[in-house]
């Protein structure tokens, strides 16, 4: 969605949202939520926490929409907010002491069935940038040109990094997965 001609539409919707038009939020959210979610998921590694942090990211972004500079990378701005919230979440989680594993099993991934083995392996073997590109291209369904626009990098670089990351992941799957 975000790229080329749609970038102008996104900027218009952001401006409308900043001017108090709540109807513009749907377009802004639909245009930006997937890369923000995957950036958060990469950090926290838990689908439920990532969804909560994604909601908080948009709440914070709406409160501080005046801090966004029009015409810059809005998705990147949202990802920065989401990353900071995710890192804060991890710091808080480290300080918590679990009292009963069965009550808090979700914190330890014991009930996390929604993230396949491949996602976990990808998070281990790929760099953050490679993981983000693969998730956006392969999982979220963005075209490479859209990913290039969102990440503010040349399409050739996105294509190359996507292909190299897939090769690295395939090799790791063959080694760890017994494929």
Order of alpha helices (4+ residues) and beta strands (2+ residues): alpha-alpha-alpha-alpha-alpha-alpha-alpha-alpha
